Amino acid sequence: MSIVHGGPGPRCFGLPLYDALTKGVTQASVCLEDVYDFDLRNSLQAIKNTTSVQEAQKLISHHNLETVLELAGTLQIVTKQEDILNLLDKTAHWFVIERVHEAFERFKEGLAQLGVLQAMTENYEKFKEVFCYSEVTLTAELFGCLFSVHYSETGSNNRQLEGLVLSRWNDFLQDVEEKTVELTFRDILFFVSGIREVPPGGIELHIGFLHAPEQCGEKSKFPKANACSRQLLLPVVHGTYDDFKKDVTFAFTNTRGYGYA
């Protein structure tokens, strides 16, 4: 439902599960590292590291693997090293995918209800980013591109001031990237929108400016945000970049959830 409505995907699937869903169970490749049972994985790895068929057979008995291999349908007489590797691959594939066949089929049916499964199959690489984990590093340039700016009238005094503020904002994003402030792009994103990850379909954020005085008669020195419209309002009162940086950092690091600093 989150994906259908343009929200973030789970980004927690292993590649074997994703390939089984999009390419078919028999086409999904499973390696020993994908076996999530610690003891079984270690036992299979120990057999893989053997240098002879006799040693492999001894380890199968020593680790009491006959029952598991029988359940997997991979218990067989091994006569050469290729037989051992084939046995290990098939056992890992059974444990990770085939063993949970009924749950897998129900999950697959659920994904098909709103067309997600078909979209995954037709757009393999794109949806792999949505379902499978990959570390995305935001840079100042990439993060800045998420924002569209709402300027005042061209030629006005406010417009000239906004140009200066935006220059300081870009310098601030550069400082965030270079880690010279105790802040991350995820913190800023949460302040503006209430989410900490950029959705797979992207997100459009907006920048405005706090030209109007507060109820006290003075202009705000802290940024404000409207998470519903995903708008960040930047202060325009600072005489120096250092003052701007200090107050903006304070707001982002001390505001819990939505609202004002």
C-alpha positions as CSV (number, residue, x, y, z in Angstrom):
1,M,0.0,0.0,0.0
2,S,2.9,2.4,0.8
3,I,4.4,1.8,-2.7
4,V,1.1,2.2,-4.5
5,H,0.5,5.5,-2.8
6,G,4.0,6.8,-3.6
7,G,5.5,6.1,-0.2
8,P,8.7,4.4,0.8
9,G,9.3,0.7,0.1
10,P,10.5,-1.9,2.6
11,R,14.1,-2.0,1.3
12,C,14.8,-5.1,3.4
13,F,14.4,-8.0,0.9
14,G,17.3,-10.3,0.2
15,L,18.1,-10.6,-3.5
16,P,17.1,-14.3,-3.5
17,L,13.5,-13.4,-2.5
18,Y,13.3,-10.5,-4.9
19,D,14.5,-12.7,-7.8
20,A,12.2,-15.5,-6.8
21,L,9.3,-13.1,-7.0
22,T,10.3,-11.5,-10.3
23,K,12.1,-14.2,-12.2
24,G,10.7,-17.4,-10.6
25,V,11.8,-19.7,-7.8
26,T,14.0,-21.8,-10.0
27,Q,15.9,-18.7,-11.3
28,A,16.7,-17.3,-7.9
29,S,20.3,-17.8,-6.9
30,V,20.9,-18.6,-3.2
31,C,24.4,-18.7,-1.6
32,L,25.4,-20.1,1.7
33,E,25.6,-16.6,3.2
34,D,21.8,-16.3,2.6
35,V,21.1,-19.2,5.0
36,Y,19.9,-17.3,8.1
37,D,20.2,-20.3,10.5
38,F,23.6,-19.8,12.1
39,D,24.3,-23.4,12.9
40,L,23.2,-24.7,9.5
41,R,25.1,-22.1,7.6
42,N,28.3,-22.9,9.5
43,S,27.8,-26.7,8.9
44,L,27.3,-26.2,5.2
45,Q,30.3,-23.8,5.0
46,A,32.5,-26.4,6.8
47,I,31.5,-29.0,4.2
48,K,32.2,-26.6,1.4
49,N,35.7,-26.1,2.7
50,T,36.6,-29.8,2.7
51,T,39.2,-31.0,0.3
52,S,37.9,-34.6,-0.3
53,V,34.7,-36.4,-0.7
54,Q,35.5,-38.7,2.3
55,E,36.0,-35.6,4.6
56,A,32.7,-34.1,3.4
57,Q,30.8,-37.4,4.2
58,K,32.3,-37.5,7.7
59,L,31.2,-33.9,8.3
60,I,27.6,-34.6,7.1
61,S,27.4,-37.4,9.7
62,H,29.2,-35.4,12.4
63,H,26.9,-32.4,12.1
64,N,23.8,-34.6,11.9
65,L,22.8,-33.2,8.6
66,E,21.1,-36.3,7.2
67,T,17.7,-35.2,8.5
68,V,17.9,-31.7,7.0
69,L,19.2,-33.1,3.7
70,E,16.4,-35.6,3.6
71,L,13.8,-32.9,4.2
72,A,15.4,-30.8,1.5
73,G,15.4,-33.8,-0.9
74,T,19.2,-33.4,-1.4
75,L,20.4,-36.4,0.5
76,Q,22.5,-38.4,-2.0
77,I,25.6,-40.4,-2.5
78,V,28.5,-38.0,-3.3
79,T,31.4,-39.4,-5.4
80,K,33.1,-36.2,-6.6
81,Q,33.6,-32.6,-5.5
82,E,31.0,-31.3,-7.9
83,D,28.4,-33.5,-6.1
84,I,29.2,-31.7,-2.9
85,L,28.8,-28.2,-4.3
86,N,25.6,-29.2,-6.0
87,L,24.2,-30.7,-2.7
88,L,25.1,-27.5,-0.8
89,D,23.5,-25.2,-3.4
90,K,20.3,-27.1,-3.5
91,T,20.1,-27.3,0.3
92,A,20.6,-23.6,0.7
93,H,18.0,-22.9,-2.0
94,W,15.5,-25.2,-0.3
95,F,16.1,-23.7,3.2
96,V,15.8,-20.1,2.0
97,I,13.0,-20.3,-0.5
98,E,11.4,-23.7,-1.1
99,R,10.9,-24.5,2.6
100,V,8.5,-21.6,2.9
101,H,6.6,-22.3,-0.4
102,E,3.1,-21.8,1.0
103,A,3.9,-18.4,2.7
104,F,5.8,-17.3,-0.4
105,E,2.8,-18.0,-2.7
106,R,0.4,-16.1,-0.4
107,F,2.8,-13.2,-0.3
108,K,3.2,-13.3,-4.1
109,E,-0.6,-13.3,-4.5
110,G,-0.9,-10.2,-2.2
111,L,1.7,-8.3,-4.2
112,A,-0.3,-9.0,-7.4
113,Q,-3.5,-7.6,-6.1
114,L,-2.7,-4.0,-6.9
115,G,-0.3,-4.6,-9.7
116,V,2.9,-4.3,-7.7
117,L,4.2,-7.7,-8.7
118,Q,3.6,-7.0,-12.4
119,A,5.4,-3.6,-12.0
120,M,8.3,-5.4,-10.3
121,T,8.6,-7.9,-13.1
122,E,8.5,-5.3,-15.8
123,N,10.8,-2.9,-14.1
124,Y,13.3,-5.2,-12.4
125,E,16.1,-2.8,-11.7
126,K,14.0,0.1,-10.6
127,F,11.9,-1.9,-8.1
128,K,15.0,-3.6,-6.8
129,E,15.9,-0.3,-5.3
130,V,12.5,-0.1,-3.6
131,F,12.5,-3.6,-2.1
132,C,16.2,-4.5,-1.6
133,Y,18.5,-2.7,0.7
134,S,21.2,-0.5,-0.8
135,E,22.9,2.4,0.9
136,V,22.1,5.7,-0.7
137,T,24.4,8.5,0.2
138,L,22.8,12.0,0.0
139,T,25.1,14.8,-1.0
140,A,24.6,18.5,-0.7
141,E,23.8,18.7,-4.5
142,L,21.4,15.8,-4.5
143,F,19.6,17.0,-1.3
144,G,19.4,20.6,-2.6
145,C,17.7,19.4,-5.8
146,L,14.8,18.1,-3.8
147,F,13.7,21.7,-3.1
148,S,11.9,24.2,-5.3
149,V,12.2,27.8,-4.3
150,H,9.3,30.3,-4.0
151,Y,10.8,33.7,-4.7
152,S,9.4,37.2,-4.1
153,E,8.8,39.5,-7.1
154,T,11.9,39.9,-9.3
155,G,13.7,43.2,-8.6
156,S,12.2,43.6,-5.2
157,N,14.4,44.1,-2.1
158,N,13.0,40.8,-0.7
159,R,14.2,39.0,-3.8
160,Q,17.7,40.3,-3.4
161,L,17.7,39.2,0.2
162,E,16.4,35.8,-0.7
163,G,19.4,35.3,-3.0
164,L,21.8,35.9,-0.1
165,V,19.8,33.5,2.2
166,L,19.9,30.8,-0.5
167,S,23.6,31.2,-0.8
168,R,24.0,30.6,2.9
169,W,21.6,27.7,2.7
170,N,23.7,26.0,0.0
171,D,26.8,26.6,2.1
172,F,25.0,25.1,5.1
173,L,24.2,21.9,3.1
174,Q,27.8,21.7,2.1
175,D,28.8,21.8,5.8
176,V,26.3,19.0,6.5
177,E,27.9,16.9,3.8
178,E,31.3,17.6,5.2
179,K,30.1,16.8,8.7
180,T,31.2,20.1,10.2
181,V,27.9,20.4,11.9
182,E,26.3,17.7,14.1
183,L,23.4,17.1,11.8
184,T,22.5,14.9,8.9
185,F,20.3,15.3,5.8
186,R,17.9,12.8,7.3
187,D,17.4,15.2,10.2
188,I,16.6,18.1,7.9
189,L,14.2,15.9,5.8
190,F,12.4,14.9,9.0
191,F,12.1,18.5,10.1
192,V,10.5,19.5,6.7
193,S,8.4,16.5,5.9
194,G,8.1,14.1,8.8
195,I,10.0,11.3,7.0
196,R,13.6,10.3,7.2
197,E,14.1,8.6,3.9
198,V,13.5,9.9,0.3
199,P,10.6,7.8,-1.1
200,P,11.4,5.7,-4.2
201,G,9.2,8.0,-6.3
202,G,11.0,11.0,-5.0
203,I,9.6,13.9,-3.0
204,E,9.2,17.6,-3.8
205,L,10.1,20.0,-1.0
206,H,9.6,23.7,-1.0
207,I,11.6,26.7,0.3
208,G,10.0,29.9,1.4
209,F,11.2,32.9,3.4
210,L,10.2,34.4,6.8
211,H,9.8,38.1,5.8
212,A,6.8,38.8,7.9
213,P,7.3,39.8,11.6
214,E,6.2,37.5,14.4
215,Q,3.5,38.5,16.9
216,C,6.3,40.1,19.0
217,G,7.0,42.4,16.1
218,E,10.4,40.9,15.2
219,K,11.2,38.4,12.4
220,S,12.0,34.9,13.4
221,K,15.7,33.9,13.5
222,F,14.8,30.2,13.3
223,P,13.5,28.2,10.4
224,K,9.9,26.9,10.4
225,A,8.3,24.0,8.6
226,N,4.9,22.9,7.4
227,A,5.2,19.1,7.1
228,C,1.8,18.8,5.3
229,S,2.9,21.0,2.4
230,R,6.6,19.9,2.8
231,Q,7.7,23.5,3.0
232,L,10.8,24.9,4.8
233,L,10.7,28.6,5.7
234,L,14.1,30.1,6.1
235,P,14.9,33.1,8.3
236,V,16.2,36.3,6.6
237,V,17.4,38.3,9.6
238,H,21.0,37.1,10.0
239,G,23.9,39.4,9.2
240,T,26.5,36.7,8.9
241,Y,26.7,33.1,7.8
242,D,27.9,31.9,11.2
243,D,24.8,33.3,12.9
244,F,22.6,31.7,10.2
245,K,24.3,28.4,10.7
246,K,24.1,28.5,14.5
247,D,20.3,29.2,14.6
248,V,19.4,26.8,11.7
249,T,21.4,24.0,13.3
250,F,19.7,24.6,16.7
251,A,16.3,24.4,15.1
252,F,16.9,21.2,13.2
253,T,18.6,19.4,16.2
254,N,16.2,20.6,18.9
255,T,12.7,20.3,17.3
256,R,10.9,17.1,18.0
257,G,8.6,16.1,15.2
258,Y,6.7,18.7,13.4
259,G,6.3,22.4,14.2
260,Y,8.5,25.3,15.1
261,A,11.9,25.5,16.7
